[in-house]
Amino acid sequence: MLETALLITEALLGAAALCAVVRVFRGPSVLDRVIAVDVTLLVVSSMLLVDMIARDHRDFVLFVIAGAMIGFLGAVAIARFVPVRRTEQVARPHPSGAAADQPSTARTARTARTAGAEPSRPTSEAADEEDPSTSWFTALARSRREEQRRADARREHEADSGAHRGEEE
């Protein structure tokens, strides 16, 4: 009975590894590939754990721990460099290629929204919807960027108020 469970477990882990490797090659995005590599490391670690349980040894414990650390640190490192996509920063071109069909108010509103925006990566046509595969990466990057902006604004405010105090005295 235990041998049958071992064979089923090995077959399922092998299928999971195959699916993850296929996702690494097919993508379509970098985030899909990163997550697929992380899943591959998890599956390999699981295979090592199953082997240790089946053969009653502890030879691969360091490899399992190293694989878990590499997977976690790799995902966190990639999350740092994922661009933040905001729908108000994405200027979608008109399907005909000309913006003349749009009312001037809509064109002005779009220009105002994108005037001071950072360059962003082109998104799909459904730019109003957030990509669920990147939502936690986006939230992480957005929170970090917002903290930095608040700190910069606070420093500028303190510098301006210090300059005004010096003029008054």
Buried (B, 14 or more C-beta within 10 A) or exposed (E): EEEEEBEEBBEEBEEBBEBBBEBBEEEEEEBBBBBBBBBBBBBBBBBBBBBBEBEEEEEBEEEBEEBBEBBEEBBEEBBEEBEBBBBEBBBEEEEEEEBEEEEEEEBEEBEEBBEEEEEBEEBEEEBEEBBEEBEEBBEBBEEEEEEEEEEEEEEEEEEEEEEEEEEEE
